[in-house]
């Protein structure tokens, strides 16, 4: 019984992490957790604040 409870808790934690990453990637820019993610969109190839061309 304890094993089932532990597995359910781990599944809930993993599911919530995946859901957070999905929503963050959908709502923000290219980098999750980057402070410039909503500002830079596709003008920056990385989130270090330097403007570069995309390689796509």
Long-range contacts (C-beta under 8 A, 24 or more apart in sequence): none
